[in-house]
Amino acid sequence: MPPLRILCLHGYTQNALSFTKKTVVFRKCLKDIADLVYVTAPHIVPIPTLSTPEEREDDALDLEKLEPEAVPYGWWTSSPEKPHYKGFDESLTGLREVLEKQGPFDGVMGFSQGASMASLLQLLLERPHLSPVMAGLKHNPFKFAIIVSGFEPRDAEKMAWYTNKYDVLQQMDGDDENKENQENQETKTLFGVQGASLHVIGRNDVIIEPERSEGLLKHYQYKAPQTLYHDGGHYLPSNAASRQVYKSFVQSFV
């Protein structure tokens, strides 16, 4: 049987090269069961520590001096004052192209902003009518998502995608794991994401606080979300116990 294929989405100010290096242990623990494909977001973004326009302008001039893995990219930009996700559709267009040219993919994994994008992409593959960008795409919904330090979207439009009521997709209901869930369900509707998920949450994450990551869990109630808590901060844990969780979770979809 061929290995599973997982699309990997980096965090804000990272890129495919840097994320590949940061996830070397994760990749090795899945080497016999999954191939990981890393992609870079389309937008070069300001480094968060540079607060003034002058600093950001100077930084833009210095980007050419950076090593490739140090160039900061993001899937969108926003702020609490301006929560609309600027650049989101351009990123989604790029991901659609990846799905069409490099797919199909069985699952998706993302970190931080990339985790939020991974969750949204999982939902959009189940409900492509939500975005004109996804219209006509021939790619099955992901079987699973691995969400590392993810969070709910601030953008009201994207948040509404999670809170809409949807019909259950029958083609996703063939697995034995979900038969009991089907039998207990009186109606064939759900809110949020239908696919499976593993959420990795750092108890001491000060970038994406645990409460923000936990906010996503309620949007994964059709198939109960699996969680992995660790005592660290804003990173993907790589200790033996975590590696076993990753491998066991992904192995269940082989």
N, C-alpha and C positions, 0 to 999 in steps of 0.2 A: 504494500500500500504506500503511495507517495506521501511525503511529509505534509503536514498542514502548512498553510501559508498565513503569516501574520503581518499586517501592515503596522508600522511603528511610527508614532507621531511625537516629535520632541517638544520640550517645554519652551516657554517664552525666553528669548535671547539665546537659544541654542540653535543647532542645525543637525542635519542627518549625521554628519561626521562626528561631531562631539557627542551626540546621543548614542551612536554606535559604541564609542569608547566607554561611555558611562554605564552601558548595559552589557558589558562583556560577560559577566558572570551569569546574568539572566539568559543570554544567548547560548552560553555553553551548557546550561542545565537543560535546555530544550533541543540540543543539537540533533538528537536522534528522532525527534518527533515533529519538529517544526522548522521551517525556513522563515527568517525575519527579513522584511524589506523596509528599509528606512528611507524616508523622503523629507525634503526640506521645505518649510513654508515659503511662500513667495515674497513676503514683506521683510525688508531690513527695518529693524525697529531701534528706537533709542535705548541706550543702556539706562536702567531705572535710576542709577545713582547720579545721573547728570540732570540736574533740576532746572537749569536756566536755558533759555533759547540759545544764548551764546555758547554755552558748554556743548549743547547738542549739535550746533552747527560746526563747532570745532571737531567734535567727535566724528561727524559725518565725513569730514575731510581726512580723518585718520583711518577710516575703514580699509583703505587700500593697503595700509601698512600691517593689517592684522593677518595672522595665519588663517587659513580657510576655516579651521574648526572654531575659531574665535569670533567669526562674523555673526552678529546677533540677528536672528530671524524670529518672526512671530506669525501666528495665524490670523490675528486681528489686533487692533488697538482700541482701547476704551478707557473710561475713567468713571468713578462714582458719579461725577457731575454729568458726564456724557456717556451713558451706558450702551448706546448703540454700537454694535460691533463693526467698526470701520475696516473694510478689507475682507470681511468674512466671505462674501460671494466669490471674490477672486481666489481665495484659498480653496473654497469648495469646488470651483471650476478646475483648479489644479489637481485636486484629489480625484475628481471624476475622471480626469485624463489618466491618472495612475491606475484607477480601477479598470478602465477600459483597456489600457495598453499592457499593464503588468499583472492584472488579475487573472482568474478570480482569487479572492482571499477568503479564508475561513474565519478569521477573526481580526481584531484590531487591538493595539496596545498604545496607550498614551500616557504622558507624564505632564502634570500640572495643566497649563493651558492646552497642551496636546491631549491630555486626558479628557478635558471638557470637549474638545473638538472630536475626539474618538467617540465619546458618548453621543454627541449630536449626529455624527456620521452613521453610527449604528442605528439611531432612530430614523434618520432620513433614508437609509436603505430599506427599512421596513415600511416607511411612508413617504415615498419619493414625491408624491403630489404636494408636499408641504413647501417645496422649493422649486422654482422654474429651472434652476441649474441642474436638478436631478431628473428632469422629465425625459422619459424614453431610455434611461439607463438600463442596460441588461446586465444586472449583477444581483445575485441572490443576497438576502439579508445575511449579515454576519451571524455565525453560530454563537459567538461570544465576544466580550470585550474585557480587557484588563485595564482598569482605571486606577492610575497611581497619582495620589494627591489631586484628584479631580474636584470639580465644584459646579454648582448650578450656574447657568448663565445669568448675567445681569440684564442682558438685552431682552426687552419685554417680548418681542416676537419669538425669540428662541425659547424663552421660558414657557410661552403658551403652547409650543409644540409638545412639551412634556405633560401639560395639564389637559390637553384635548382628550376626548374619549374616542377610541378606535375599535374597529372590529378585529377580532382575533384572526391572525393569519393562519389558515388551516395548514398550509404547507410547512409551517414551523412546529406543528404539533405532533409529528410522527415519533418523537423520541420517547422512550420508556420513562425517562426522568420526569416528564411533565404529564403523564397520564393521570396520576392522582389529582394533580392540579386541575385538569380538565373536568374530571368527574365531580369535583367539589364546586365547580363554577356554574352558577345557575344561568348566567347569560354569557354570550360570546363577545364580550367587550372588555376593554382594559384601558387604563391610563398609562401613558409613558411608554417605556421600552418593553418589548416582548422577549427579546433574547436574553441569554445568560450573561452573567458578569461576575468579575472578581474585583473588589475594591481594596486597594492598599492604602492604609491611612497611618500617618505618623503621629503618635500621641504628642510629640514635642515639635511638631511642624509649626513654625511661626510665620511662614509665607502663606500657606493655605491651612488655616487652623482646622483641627479635626472636625469641628462642628460644620464647617463649610463642606468638607468632603462627605460628611454624613448626610448632608442635605440632598445629595444625589440618590441615596438609597431608596427613598420613597418613590422614585420614578422607575424602580426595577422590582415591582411587586408581583408581576405575573409569574416570573421565575425568581424565586427568592434569591436575592443577591448574596454572594459569598464575600466575606470580609477577612482581611488580613491586617491586624493591628501590629505595629511595631513601636518600640520605645524611642526611635530616632526622630529625625526631623524631615526636611524636604528632600527626600531621595528615595530611590528604590532599594529596599534592603536586600542584602545578598548572603545572609547567614544560612546555615544548613537548613534550619526549619523553614525559612522563607522559600528557599530553592525547592524544597519538597512540595510546598503548597503550589508553586507555579507549575511544577511538572505534573502533579496530580490533577490540577484543574485543566490544563491543556490536554493531557492524556485522555481525559474523559470524552473528548470530541473526536478522537481518532477513529 
